[in-house]
Amino acid sequence: MPVSKSSLQYHLEALKKKERQFENAFQGVARMILESQIEKVVVNGKTTYDFSIFRSGKKHVIGMYDEINSFVSYVKDAAEGGSSAEMAFVLVGEPGNGKTFFVEFLCSRYREFLTEKRNRKFTFRFNKLDKLGKYGKITGIESQTYEDPAVLAMNLFETKNQTKEYLTKTAGFTDKQIDELFWNYRPLGACSGYIWDDIREMTDGDMEQMLSHVEIVSVPLTESLGTVTGKYPAKDKMTSSAVDLVGEESIQRLLHITDTNNPYRFDLRRGALARVAGGGVHFSDEIYKNKKDLVQVYLGVIQNRSIEIDGFKWPIDTLIIATSNNSEFNRFLSEKEEAPIVDRCRICYVSHNTNYHLQKELTQYAIGKEARTTLNREVLHQDPNLNYAASVAVVLSRLARSEKLTPVETLKLTAGEVAGEKSIKTLAEVIDTLNQDPVIVNRFGQKGLGQRNLGRAVQLLIESSETNEGKCMFACDIFKALERIVLDYVTDANNRKKYLEDLKIAKGLYRERIMTEMFNAYMDEPHAIRRDVMSYVNMIIGIDAENLGPDRMWKYRDPQSGELKALKIDERYIASVEERLGLKIKEQRDMFRTSIRKIYGQRISLNPDYDFMDNLELVKAVTDVRLKSDIAGAGSLVGALANRTNEENQKLYDRMIQTMLQKLNYCSTCAQKTIEYFCTQEDEN
């Protein structure tokens, strides 16, 4: 006779064949993460791991390397039976730094993981209960906490030994498989155990008859039902109650159940915890905002991993993740009697993103990937420099001041770029020193303009009349919007002062980028400045070459293309660039050239396309040399563009506008405004 797919026997056979899984929430989440691709990355001078599961999808997690590594080690430790299994994981940090986004992303990935056939969650239902005579018109009862059928299998008999014996003889489990199964042993919940005993009593202990009352069903994965992954947001003091978490006595059930001792009279699914109790993830948003009695409920749940009502217990299998902002957490810490709660939490301090390259992706989230429109529903163009300007401005606000590094050096080092003679070790030392501070907000990356502030600034930019009139989000206008956000939303006077200074530095960096853009437009080539920077680098490598002829021509093999190339060593050009860099004496020039050659040797082996464009001082020097020397008649490009009274200058202006429109992704509004800004003396560092 074929075995029914909804029978316990079929489920146990599938477990033996590894077609289905029996694992706790920690093991499931750990397996999901560790089965993804894992890469080694260097972040702020330290090697860490990057897990591809967090980097996939249309809108994924950006950065957060240390926080993700902390979470993975916490889950892995709990999955292996470590002390983390009795703790909750709490993300603490400033608003708008991605805490909630991270947890919700993890939950959606976990639901996707469970939709795969091998990973599906199952539970059991007791049927034909009307035959017991104690349940009125209730004929079927599903496990309230979505217990796995394997939990029922481990509690078939009143003793573990009897159950193990039965599983070995009848289900054909080996001793090793029994041990693996019982590693995750937990008793049945109060109502499941009570009903199972009722069935045992009615069938006189006949296991075959008892199992005829059991039906195996899959756990629903619909997000809106709050099963498998559920969220409990902190509510105000009046409306919140422990009922929202653990459930309460159900009057409807009492109308059917004659036995007042029956724990099924409690409706656990009324609470958020029971719905994720079968190997799910419970997300408590702003956990420390809850009133004390609710936090006490969490203490019991975290420590004992069970829901308790009136002395009845329902063991739960749940990964508990929570978030909190710094001020609420500090207020909670100040109440000494609440120490046991914090003791049961693995606290992870979440910093803002401090890498401006990664911030570009976050800024794109804030700007929006969909086509934006004006109030008149006309297409709204995005200045090609907007993302850079916004990213640099917000990241600078998140970088703490240090005597060892200037803000720009810190900005470049955190993005993995070259910062003159300053090394990544200096940055690592600065971060270590800052992270010794007992006041969390003084640590590296903990303070600054968050993603929500950036979102508000973009909103201000889009709603402004200039943007709507010009049909373009002009990059320079983002600084005015951010300044308004700082003045309106930053309450601390010291922070406000620092952020406004950071905006000035960001405008200086934007200015330097515009210089490069203008040179590319002037040369009628998108990568003109890149070519000239690499010309300087190749010249100082070839200047001492043995095969350098009297005509100063040097032949070399280009590592990027593999082609043999010839380059004329122009010593006047080299001298001009080094003069712009402030290298007056021979020793300084030799030191600089050696450092460039060293960087070239290190980088080119790892990345043949490395182009020195992250070395802002060198790029600025090359740009200045070319801009100031290329136009003999006008004296400078600024003069030529600002004074368009003669035909030649007007032609130059028109040609540059044309290049910006056709090759550099500008529109007529931002092209004209950018040239206008370039012709002013504003924000020159």
C-alpha distance (Angstrom), angle and dihedral (degrees) to the residues before:
residue distance angle dihedral
M1 . . .
P2 3.87 . .
V3 3.80 116.7 .
S4 3.82 114.5 -114.0
K5 3.83 114.3 -115.1
S6 3.80 89.0 -132.6
S7 3.80 94.0 55.6
L8 3.81 126.2 103.6
Q9 3.81 89.6 -125.5
Y10 3.83 91.2 59.9
H11 3.81 90.4 48.8
L12 3.82 92.5 50.8
E13 3.83 90.6 49.2
A14 3.83 89.0 52.1
L15 3.85 89.9 50.3
K16 3.80 90.7 52.2
K17 3.81 91.4 50.7
K18 3.85 90.4 47.1
E19 3.83 89.1 -120.2
R20 3.81 88.1 124.5
Q21 3.80 130.5 31.4
F22 3.78 133.0 -129.9
E23 3.79 107.3 -166.9
N24 3.78 136.4 130.6
A25 3.82 124.1 -106.9
F26 3.82 92.7 -96.0
Q27 3.81 92.7 51.2
G28 3.81 91.4 47.7
V29 3.81 95.1 50.1
A30 3.83 92.3 42.2
R31 3.82 91.4 50.4
M32 3.80 91.0 47.9
I33 3.83 91.9 53.0
L34 3.81 98.5 39.3
E35 3.82 93.7 47.7
S36 3.83 87.6 62.1
Q37 3.80 121.7 84.5
I38 3.82 113.9 -77.9
E39 3.82 122.2 -156.2
K40 3.80 133.7 -176.6
V41 3.79 114.7 -123.2
V42 3.81 134.1 176.4
V43 3.81 113.4 -127.7
N44 3.83 119.5 -178.8
G45 3.79 91.4 -19.6
K46 3.82 96.4 -49.1
T47 3.80 128.4 102.3
T48 3.78 114.3 -122.8
Y49 3.80 138.6 157.5
D50 3.78 130.0 -97.3
F51 3.82 120.5 -156.6
S52 3.81 114.8 -150.3
I53 3.83 93.5 -148.7
F54 3.83 89.0 73.2
R55 3.83 92.1 49.2
S56 3.81 99.2 53.5
G57 3.79 128.9 92.7
K58 3.79 136.0 47.4
K59 3.81 94.5 -73.0
H60 3.79 109.5 25.1
V61 3.81 138.2 161.8
I62 3.83 113.7 -73.5
G63 3.81 119.5 -152.6
M64 3.85 114.3 -32.2
Y65 3.83 89.4 133.7
D66 3.83 97.0 155.2
E67 3.82 93.1 43.0
I68 3.82 93.0 49.7
N69 3.82 91.1 47.6
S70 3.84 90.1 50.8
F71 3.80 90.8 50.2
V72 3.82 93.9 47.2
S73 3.83 92.4 49.3
Y74 3.84 89.8 47.5
V75 3.83 92.8 51.2
K76 3.81 92.7 43.0
D77 3.81 91.6 50.4
A78 3.83 91.1 49.7
A79 3.83 91.2 46.7
E80 3.81 88.9 55.0
G81 3.81 92.3 51.3
G82 3.82 97.2 -99.0
S83 3.81 127.3 147.9
S84 3.83 90.9 -87.6
A85 3.82 88.4 77.6
E86 3.82 87.6 74.8
M87 3.80 95.0 48.6
A88 3.80 139.3 76.4
F89 3.80 120.6 -131.2
V90 3.82 110.6 -125.3
L91 3.81 123.7 -169.0
V92 3.81 110.3 -154.0
G93 3.79 123.5 -173.1
E94 3.78 150.0 108.8
P95 3.83 118.4 -54.6
G96 3.81 116.6 -88.5
N97 3.80 99.3 26.8
G98 3.81 98.0 113.4
K99 3.84 105.2 -95.0
T100 3.81 96.9 130.4
F101 3.80 92.1 38.3
F102 3.83 90.3 54.9
V103 3.82 93.5 51.4
E104 3.81 94.1 45.1
F105 3.81 90.3 47.9
L106 3.82 90.2 51.2
C107 3.83 90.7 49.4
S108 3.81 93.4 50.7
R109 3.82 90.7 48.6
Y110 3.83 90.2 49.4
R111 3.82 91.3 51.9
E112 3.82 89.6 50.4
F113 3.81 89.2 49.0
L114 3.83 91.0 53.1
T115 3.81 92.8 51.5
E116 3.82 88.8 69.8
K117 3.81 109.4 100.5
R118 3.83 95.4 -121.9
N119 3.82 93.3 49.9
R120 3.83 100.4 45.4
K121 3.79 118.1 132.6
F122 3.81 119.0 -128.4
T123 3.79 134.5 -170.6
F124 3.81 135.6 179.0
R125 3.79 138.1 -111.6
F126 3.82 128.6 -156.3
N127 3.82 110.9 -135.1
K128 3.84 136.0 -170.4
L129 3.80 91.4 34.8
D130 3.82 91.3 149.7
K131 3.82 85.9 77.6
L132 3.83 89.5 65.0
G133 3.82 90.9 63.0
K134 3.82 94.0 -144.0
Y135 3.80 100.5 87.7
G136 3.81 103.7 60.8
K137 3.78 110.1 -149.4
I138 3.83 93.8 -14.3
T139 3.82 105.0 113.8
G140 3.80 101.7 168.3
I141 3.80 132.7 33.3
E142 3.81 123.4 -171.8
S143 3.80 120.6 -153.2
Q144 3.79 103.1 -87.4
T145 3.81 93.3 -144.2
Y146 3.82 95.7 41.8
E147 3.81 91.6 -112.8
D148 3.78 114.5 -165.6
P149 3.83 115.5 -108.1
A150 3.82 86.6 -121.1
V151 3.85 87.9 65.0
L152 3.82 88.4 57.3
A153 3.82 89.6 45.7
M154 3.84 89.8 55.4
N155 3.84 90.6 51.0
L156 3.84 101.1 43.4
F157 3.82 91.7 117.6
E158 3.78 131.9 35.1
T159 3.81 92.9 -107.0
K160 3.81 130.5 46.1
N161 3.82 92.8 -129.4
Q162 3.80 93.0 56.5
T163 3.81 89.9 48.9
K164 3.82 92.9 48.6
E165 3.79 90.3 48.9
Y166 3.82 91.4 50.7
L167 3.82 93.1 48.0
T168 3.82 91.0 49.7
K169 3.83 95.4 47.6
T170 3.80 103.0 34.6
A171 3.82 104.8 25.8
G172 3.83 95.4 34.6
F173 3.84 97.5 -126.7
T174 3.83 117.1 164.8
D175 3.82 120.5 -131.9
K176 3.84 89.6 -105.2
Q177 3.82 92.1 52.3
I178 3.83 90.3 47.4
D179 3.83 90.2 52.3
E180 3.83 91.4 48.6
L181 3.81 90.4 49.2
F182 3.80 95.0 47.9
W183 3.82 93.0 47.5
N184 3.81 84.5 81.3
Y185 3.82 94.0 41.9
R186 3.79 119.4 152.0
P187 3.81 130.1 158.4
L188 3.78 122.8 -106.1
G189 3.80 117.0 -89.7
A190 3.80 117.0 -97.0
C191 3.83 96.9 -97.5
S192 3.84 96.1 39.8
G193 3.83 90.1 49.6
Y194 3.82 91.9 46.4
I195 3.85 93.6 49.8
W196 3.83 91.5 44.7
D197 3.81 89.4 54.1
D198 3.83 89.4 49.2
I199 3.82 89.5 52.6
R200 3.83 90.6 46.6
E201 3.80 90.2 52.4
M202 3.84 93.6 48.5
T203 3.85 94.4 47.4
D204 3.82 93.1 41.0
G205 3.79 90.7 -121.4
D206 3.83 96.2 -57.1
M207 3.82 100.8 153.8
E208 3.81 95.1 -159.0
Q209 3.81 91.5 54.5
M210 3.80 91.5 43.0
L211 3.82 91.8 53.9
S212 3.82 90.5 50.3
H213 3.82 85.6 71.4
V214 3.86 91.1 56.1
E215 3.79 123.5 89.3
I216 3.83 123.2 -178.9
V217 3.81 114.9 -138.8
S218 3.82 132.8 176.2
V219 3.81 120.1 -110.2
P220 3.84 112.1 -112.1
L221 3.82 112.8 -112.7
T222 3.81 97.7 -163.0
E223 3.81 107.3 136.6
S224 3.81 94.3 -145.7
L225 3.83 91.6 58.5
G226 3.82 90.6 61.7
T227 3.82 91.6 -130.2
V228 3.83 120.3 143.9
T229 3.83 90.7 -0.7
G230 3.80 117.9 38.0
K231 3.79 135.2 169.3
Y232 3.80 127.4 -148.8
P233 3.83 112.0 -168.8
A234 3.83 117.6 -158.6
K235 3.80 111.0 -100.9
D236 3.78 132.4 -162.3
K237 3.80 122.7 -82.7
M238 3.82 95.5 -99.2
T239 3.79 103.1 48.7
S240 3.81 100.7 35.9
S241 3.77 119.7 91.8
A242 3.80 139.6 163.1
V243 3.82 86.4 -109.5
D244 3.83 88.1 74.1
L245 3.80 88.6 62.1
V246 3.81 107.9 32.5
G247 3.83 106.0 17.1
E248 3.80 130.9 -126.4
E249 3.80 145.2 -118.6
S250 3.82 111.4 -58.8
I251 3.81 116.9 -136.7
Q252 3.83 90.4 -163.2
R253 3.80 91.4 58.8
L254 3.80 92.6 46.8
L255 3.82 87.8 60.4
H256 3.84 88.5 63.9
I257 3.81 104.9 30.9
T258 3.79 114.3 79.9
D259 3.81 96.4 -175.5
T260 3.81 107.0 78.7
N261 3.83 90.6 -164.4
N262 3.81 91.2 63.0
P263 3.85 108.3 114.6
Y264 3.83 89.6 -151.5
R265 3.80 85.9 82.5
F266 3.81 85.5 81.3
D267 3.80 114.4 82.4
L268 3.81 103.6 -145.7
R269 3.80 95.3 174.3
R270 3.80 87.5 68.8
G271 3.83 83.8 76.3
A272 3.79 127.6 66.4
L273 3.82 96.8 -124.4
A274 3.82 100.6 61.6
R275 3.80 91.6 55.1
V276 3.82 91.1 60.9
A277 3.82 96.3 34.9
G278 3.81 95.3 103.7
G279 3.79 99.2 75.3
G280 3.81 96.7 -53.1
V281 3.80 139.4 135.0
H282 3.81 120.7 -107.1
F283 3.80 114.3 -159.4
S284 3.79 115.9 -161.4
D285 3.81 108.2 -167.6
E286 3.85 113.7 -150.8
I287 3.81 91.7 -5.4
Y288 3.82 95.6 -176.8
K289 3.80 92.5 55.6
N290 3.80 89.0 70.0
K291 3.79 118.5 99.6
K292 3.80 117.9 -97.9
D293 3.80 99.8 -99.5
L294 3.82 90.5 55.2
V295 3.79 92.1 49.1
Q296 3.83 87.5 50.2
V297 3.82 88.4 54.9
Y298 3.81 87.9 53.0
L299 3.82 90.0 51.1
G300 3.81 90.6 57.4
V301 3.78 93.0 44.3
I302 3.83 94.4 47.1
Q303 3.80 94.7 46.1
N304 3.80 102.2 38.3
R305 3.81 98.8 26.3
S306 3.79 89.9 -137.7
I307 3.80 140.1 104.7
E308 3.81 110.6 -125.1
I309 3.83 125.6 -164.2
D310 3.81 123.8 166.5
G311 3.80 91.8 -20.8
F312 3.83 94.3 -50.2
K313 3.82 116.9 121.0
W314 3.78 132.3 -151.9
P315 3.85 111.6 -173.8
I316 3.80 110.7 -140.2
D317 3.79 132.9 -159.6
T318 3.79 105.0 -150.3
L319 3.78 139.1 142.9
I320 3.81 105.8 -139.8
I321 3.81 116.8 -153.4
A322 3.79 121.8 176.3
T323 3.79 138.5 178.0
S324 3.79 132.8 -150.3
N325 3.78 137.0 171.9
N326 3.80 119.5 -121.6
S327 3.81 97.6 -108.3
E328 3.84 94.8 52.3
F329 3.80 90.9 45.1
N330 3.83 92.5 50.1
R331 3.81 90.5 48.1
F332 3.81 89.3 51.3
L333 3.82 91.8 48.2
S334 3.81 90.8 52.3
E335 3.83 89.3 62.4
K336 3.80 97.5 79.8
E337 3.82 94.8 -164.8
E338 3.81 89.0 65.9
A339 3.83 92.6 63.1
P340 3.87 94.4 109.4
I341 3.83 90.3 62.7
V342 3.82 94.2 53.4
D343 3.81 88.3 43.7
R344 3.81 88.5 60.9
C345 3.81 93.3 51.3
R346 3.78 129.8 83.7
I347 3.81 99.8 -140.9
C348 3.80 117.5 -150.0
Y349 3.82 115.7 -174.3
V350 3.80 108.8 -143.9
S351 3.80 116.6 -149.4
H352 3.79 128.3 -161.7
N353 3.79 118.2 -98.7
T354 3.84 108.6 -88.5
N355 3.82 100.4 -178.5
Y356 3.80 108.7 93.8
H357 3.82 92.5 -159.4
L358 3.82 89.6 58.8
Q359 3.81 89.1 41.2
K360 3.81 88.6 63.0
E361 3.82 88.5 69.4
L362 3.82 91.2 47.4
T363 3.80 89.9 47.7
Q364 3.79 88.7 52.7
Y365 3.83 87.6 55.2
A366 3.84 88.4 53.6
I367 3.82 94.1 46.1
G368 3.80 91.0 44.6
K369 3.78 129.5 -123.4
E370 3.79 93.5 -123.0
A371 3.84 119.5 89.7
R372 3.81 108.2 -88.4
T373 3.80 122.8 -141.8
T374 3.81 136.8 -158.8
L375 3.81 123.5 -114.6
N376 3.83 86.7 -91.3
R377 3.83 88.4 55.5
E378 3.79 93.3 -111.5
V379 3.80 119.2 142.0
L380 3.82 111.7 -84.8
H381 3.81 113.9 -142.9
Q382 3.81 121.9 -142.9
D383 3.81 117.9 -137.0
P384 3.86 107.5 -123.4
N385 3.84 88.5 -130.0
L386 3.84 95.5 50.4
N387 3.78 96.8 90.7
Y388 3.82 92.8 47.7
A389 3.82 93.3 47.9
A390 3.82 93.9 48.9
S391 3.82 94.4 42.9
V392 3.81 95.1 50.0
A393 3.82 91.9 45.9
V394 3.82 96.5 52.7
V395 3.82 94.5 40.5
L396 3.83 92.0 51.8
S397 3.82 88.9 54.8
R398 3.83 89.0 56.9
L399 3.81 95.4 52.5
A400 3.79 115.4 92.9
R401 3.80 118.6 -133.5
S402 3.81 116.7 -104.1
E403 3.81 135.7 -176.8
K404 3.81 90.7 -138.5
L405 3.83 97.0 54.4
T406 3.79 136.5 32.6
P407 3.86 116.6 -129.6
V408 3.84 91.1 -105.7
E409 3.83 92.0 49.5
T410 3.82 90.1 50.2
L411 3.82 90.0 47.7
K412 3.79 92.0 52.6
L413 3.81 96.5 43.3
T414 3.82 93.4 49.9
A415 3.82 87.6 53.6
G416 3.83 90.3 51.9
E417 3.81 93.4 -109.1
V418 3.80 133.8 134.0
A419 3.81 115.6 -88.5
G420 3.78 105.3 -173.2
E421 3.78 110.7 -94.6
K422 3.81 94.0 -21.8
S423 3.81 112.5 109.0
I424 3.78 133.3 -149.7
K425 3.84 87.0 -109.0
T426 3.81 89.3 67.4
L427 3.82 89.3 54.1
A428 3.82 91.1 48.4
E429 3.83 89.4 52.1
V430 3.83 91.5 49.2
I431 3.82 91.1 49.6
D432 3.83 92.4 47.7
T433 3.82 91.2 50.3
L434 3.82 92.9 48.6
N435 3.81 92.1 46.2
Q436 3.82 90.5 58.4
D437 3.81 88.9 69.8
P438 3.84 111.0 110.2
V439 3.83 89.3 -148.4
I440 3.81 101.7 83.3
V441 3.82 97.5 -152.8
N442 3.82 89.9 59.5
R443 3.79 92.0 60.8
F444 3.81 123.8 101.4
G445 3.80 113.7 -66.7
Q446 3.81 95.0 -4.9
K447 3.81 95.9 113.6
G448 3.78 130.3 50.3
L449 3.78 146.0 78.0
G450 3.80 108.1 -36.8
Q451 3.78 131.8 -149.1
R452 3.81 92.2 -91.4
N453 3.82 90.9 54.9
L454 3.80 89.1 50.7
G455 3.82 89.4 49.6
R456 3.82 90.2 52.2
A457 3.81 90.9 49.6
V458 3.82 90.8 52.5
Q459 3.84 88.7 49.8
L460 3.84 90.3 52.4
L461 3.80 90.0 48.3
I462 3.82 93.0 51.4
E463 3.81 94.8 45.7
S464 3.82 94.6 49.9
S465 3.81 117.9 108.8
E466 3.85 92.1 -127.3
T467 3.80 91.0 58.7
N468 3.80 93.4 46.8
E469 3.81 94.3 44.1
G470 3.80 94.0 47.8
K471 3.84 93.3 37.6
C472 3.80 88.4 -135.6
M473 3.81 137.8 100.3
F474 3.81 97.0 -131.3
A475 3.81 112.3 -153.5
C476 3.81 97.4 -135.8
D477 3.82 90.6 58.0
I478 3.83 91.5 64.1
F479 3.83 88.6 73.0
K480 3.82 91.4 59.2
A481 3.82 89.9 48.2
L482 3.83 92.3 49.3
E483 3.81 90.6 47.5
R484 3.82 89.3 54.4
I485 3.83 89.8 49.8
V486 3.84 91.1 51.0
L487 3.81 91.7 49.9
D488 3.82 93.9 45.1
Y489 3.81 103.0 39.1
V490 3.82 108.8 25.3
T491 3.81 107.8 84.2
D492 3.81 100.8 177.8
A493 3.85 109.7 87.8
N494 3.85 94.7 -148.3
N495 3.79 92.6 50.2
R496 3.79 90.8 46.6
K497 3.81 91.7 52.5
K498 3.81 92.2 48.5
Y499 3.82 94.1 47.9
L500 3.82 91.8 50.8
E501 3.82 89.5 51.8
D502 3.82 89.2 48.8
L503 3.81 89.3 53.9
K504 3.82 89.3 55.6
I505 3.82 90.9 52.0
A506 3.82 89.7 47.6
K507 3.82 90.3 52.4
G508 3.81 88.5 52.8
L509 3.82 90.3 53.8
Y510 3.80 89.8 46.8
R511 3.82 88.0 52.0
E512 3.81 90.6 54.8
R513 3.80 90.7 49.5
I514 3.82 89.7 52.1
M515 3.83 89.4 53.3
T516 3.81 88.6 56.5
E517 3.82 92.1 46.0
M518 3.82 90.8 50.2
F519 3.78 91.4 51.4
N520 3.83 91.1 50.2
A521 3.82 89.2 48.9
Y522 3.81 91.3 47.6
M523 3.81 91.6 49.9
D524 3.83 89.4 46.7
E525 3.80 89.7 -128.6
P526 3.86 128.4 105.7
H527 3.84 93.4 -141.5
A528 3.80 101.2 35.0
I529 3.80 95.2 121.1
R530 3.80 91.6 47.4
R531 3.81 89.3 54.4
D532 3.82 92.0 49.9
V533 3.82 93.1 47.5
M534 3.82 90.1 52.0
S535 3.84 89.0 46.5
Y536 3.82 89.4 58.1
V537 3.84 91.4 46.7
N538 3.82 92.7 48.8
M539 3.81 91.1 45.7
I540 3.82 94.1 55.7
I541 3.83 89.7 46.6
G542 3.82 91.7 49.7
I543 3.82 98.3 39.8
D544 3.83 92.5 86.8
A545 3.83 95.5 36.8
E546 3.83 116.8 133.9
N547 3.83 93.0 -138.1
L548 3.83 92.7 57.3
G549 3.80 107.5 127.9
P550 3.84 128.5 -149.0
D551 3.81 89.0 -96.6
R552 3.86 86.7 62.4
M553 3.83 90.4 -121.0
W554 3.83 114.8 147.6
K555 3.79 123.8 -165.7
Y556 3.80 117.9 -152.8
R557 3.82 140.5 158.8
D558 3.80 112.1 -109.5
P559 3.86 107.4 -129.1
Q560 3.83 90.1 -154.0
S561 3.81 97.2 56.2
G562 3.82 102.3 13.3
E563 3.83 89.5 -129.3
L564 3.79 125.3 135.8
K565 3.83 108.8 -113.5
A566 3.78 136.9 -176.5
L567 3.81 122.5 -140.6
K568 3.82 129.7 -175.8
I569 3.80 111.0 -136.6
D570 3.81 105.9 -130.1
E571 3.80 105.6 -166.1
R572 3.81 92.8 -176.3
Y573 3.80 89.6 57.1
I574 3.82 91.3 48.5
A575 3.83 90.8 48.8
S576 3.82 92.3 48.8
V577 3.82 92.5 51.8
E578 3.82 92.3 47.4
E579 3.79 91.0 47.5
R580 3.81 89.2 54.4
L581 3.81 87.7 51.9
G582 3.82 89.0 56.8
L583 3.83 94.2 -111.7
K584 3.80 102.0 145.8
I585 3.80 104.8 159.9
K586 3.82 130.1 55.3
E587 3.85 94.4 -115.8
Q588 3.84 91.1 56.2
R589 3.80 91.8 48.0
D590 3.81 92.2 48.7
M591 3.81 91.5 48.9
F592 3.81 91.6 50.0
R593 3.80 92.8 47.7
T594 3.81 90.8 49.4
S595 3.81 91.2 51.5
I596 3.85 91.3 49.7
R597 3.82 91.0 49.3
K598 3.81 90.2 48.1
I599 3.85 92.4 50.4
Y600 3.81 89.3 46.5
G601 3.81 91.4 52.5
Q602 3.83 93.1 47.8
R603 3.81 98.5 42.9
I604 3.80 102.7 37.8
S605 3.83 93.0 59.6
L606 3.82 90.6 55.6
N607 3.80 97.4 35.4
P608 3.84 118.2 19.5
D609 3.83 89.5 -170.2
Y610 3.84 93.7 59.9
D611 3.82 106.7 134.1
F612 3.87 108.4 178.2
M613 3.83 90.4 -118.9
D614 3.83 88.7 130.2
N615 3.84 89.1 62.9
L616 3.82 93.8 89.0
E617 3.84 95.7 -177.6
L618 3.80 91.7 55.3
V619 3.83 92.9 44.1
K620 3.83 90.7 49.2
A621 3.82 92.2 48.2
V622 3.83 93.0 49.6
T623 3.83 90.7 45.7
D624 3.82 92.2 50.2
V625 3.80 92.6 48.3
R626 3.80 93.4 50.2
L627 3.82 95.7 41.2
K628 3.78 94.7 48.5
S629 3.82 96.3 42.6
D630 3.80 104.4 37.7
I631 3.83 99.7 70.7
A632 3.78 109.9 57.7
G633 3.81 98.7 172.8
A634 3.78 100.1 50.1
G635 3.78 96.8 36.9
S636 3.77 90.7 -130.5
L637 3.77 141.6 12.1
V638 3.82 90.3 -111.9
G639 3.78 90.4 57.8
A640 3.79 92.5 46.9
L641 3.79 93.5 50.6
A642 3.80 96.2 41.3
N643 3.81 94.4 48.8
R644 3.81 106.6 50.5
T645 3.83 96.5 159.6
N646 3.79 93.4 112.8
E647 3.80 124.3 65.3
E648 3.80 95.6 -120.6
N649 3.82 93.5 57.2
Q650 3.81 91.4 45.6
K651 3.82 89.9 52.8
L652 3.83 90.3 50.4
Y653 3.82 90.4 50.0
D654 3.83 92.6 48.6
R655 3.81 91.9 47.0
M656 3.81 92.1 50.6
I657 3.80 92.0 47.7
Q658 3.82 88.3 50.8
T659 3.83 91.8 50.9
M660 3.82 91.5 48.1
L661 3.81 91.2 51.0
Q662 3.79 97.1 44.3
K663 3.81 105.0 33.0
L664 3.83 109.1 18.0
N665 3.86 101.6 47.0
Y666 3.82 96.4 -115.2
C667 3.80 124.7 141.0
S668 3.82 122.6 -140.6
T669 3.85 91.5 -96.7
C670 3.81 99.0 51.4
A671 3.84 92.3 37.1
Q672 3.82 91.5 56.9
K673 3.82 93.8 40.6
T674 3.83 91.5 48.6
I675 3.82 92.2 51.8
E676 3.81 89.3 45.8
Y677 3.83 90.6 51.6
F678 3.83 90.5 46.3
C679 3.81 89.9 54.9
T680 3.84 92.5 55.6
Q681 3.79 123.6 79.0
E682 3.84 93.1 -128.3
D683 3.82 123.9 135.9
E684 3.81 96.2 1.7
N685 3.81 107.9 162.7
